[in-house]
Amino acid sequence: MKIGIIGAGDVAQALAKPWAQAEHSIMLSSRHPENLEELAKSLNVHFGSVKEAAQFGDILILAVSYWTVDEAIDQIRPEIEGKLVIDTTNPLKWRQGGGTERVIADHLIAGEVMQEKIPEARIAKAFTTLWTGFLRQHAHATPRVAMTLAADVEADRHLVAGLIEQVGFEPVDLGTLGESRPLDPPSPIWNVVLTANELLARVATFRATL
Ligand SMILES: NC(=O)c1ccc[n+]([C@@H]2O[C@H](COP(=O)([O-])OP(=O)(O)OC[C@H]3O[C@@H](n4cnc5c(N)ncnc54)[C@H](OP(=O)(O)O)[C@@H]3O)[C@@H](O)[C@H]2O)c1
């Protein structure tokens, strides 16, 4: 599969490495692609501008900070008609004095907000709930650590589940974007290392409070 990654930071690298090893064709991108040559070589992936990655990918991974997401979307919009965009972003900003805070209203769901921003593409949410350090530490653990996903189209959920397995995690399908509130921060599964059964129990309890 040809996967264009918008971003080349922590999340982009954590996903590009196992997917390149699984023989997908990957392109990392940034606003400064000229700086990516060495990194791309070490990961055995292509590199390019944000527009080039959006053109390259049959599917796209959105892996930029939330505060730059609108700028990134403006750059990729002409290339994404009908494509699947797997959104890894969390609607957070750094708080002065430390920590992060949510930047969308409490009643909103990040996947639905993103789908409204990019109506010409199909949004899936995945890879939002675990810090990349955990992705590296717990890949292929026994038992497998859970990774949540959501998308409105069933075939997209299957595809994303396969990509999660290739990163070494157990996919847990939370359903449609409208059902995906548990994978947004704050939630009792966000950035917690859990098996699928542990995660599903927490999701059920959390959903009962919504
Ligand atoms: N880090 C984690 O553990 C983790 C885990 C789960 C989810 N997330 C979420 O994943 C997203 C990415 O996080 P990260 O930690 O990978 O961030 P990061 O390491 O800061 O990387 C962000 C990347 O986006 C690029 N970028 C920034 N603005 C851009 C724009 N307008 N257009 C194109 N590329 C742009 C940056 O490159 P240039 O500055 O060179 O353009 C950089 O390569 C965030 O929304 C975060 O909330 C992070």
The ligand as an ORCA input file, in Angstrom:
! r2SCAN-3c Opt
* xyz 0 1
  N       3.859     11.974     20.427
  C       2.984     11.098     20.880
  O       3.296     10.248     21.742
  C       1.592     11.086     20.325
  C       0.786      9.967     20.547
  C      -0.504      9.939     20.018
  C      -0.964     10.999     19.261
  N      -0.174     12.101     19.084
  C      -0.696     13.195     18.265
  O      -0.090     13.067     16.990
  C       0.155     14.344     16.395
  C       1.626     14.439     16.033
  O       2.379     14.357     17.234
  P       3.961     14.193     17.225
  O       4.353     13.954     18.631
  O       4.371     13.258     16.155
  O       4.405     15.679     16.822
  P       5.855     16.192     16.436
  O       6.893     15.190     16.831
  O       5.950     17.579     16.933
  O       5.805     16.192     14.844
  C       4.913     17.007     14.149
  C       5.330     16.946     12.690
  O       4.429     17.689     11.946
  C       5.148     18.508     11.039
  N       4.299     19.680     10.801
  C       3.970     20.630     11.655
  N       3.146     21.512     11.081
  C       2.932     21.083      9.864
  C       2.167     21.561      8.785
  N       1.449     22.674      8.861
  N       2.160     20.845      7.673
  C       2.866     19.730      7.593
  N       3.633     19.224      8.559
  C       3.654     19.912      9.686
  C       6.437     18.821     11.721
  O       7.458     19.044     10.795
  P       7.892     20.518     10.315
  O       7.844     21.411     11.518
  O       9.269     20.278      9.778
  O       6.916     20.902      9.276
  C       6.710     17.503     12.434
  O       7.364     16.604     11.570
  C      -0.298     15.385     17.452
  O      -1.557     15.877     17.098
  C      -0.356     14.584     18.762
  O      -1.376     15.089     19.618
  C       1.080     12.159     19.579
*
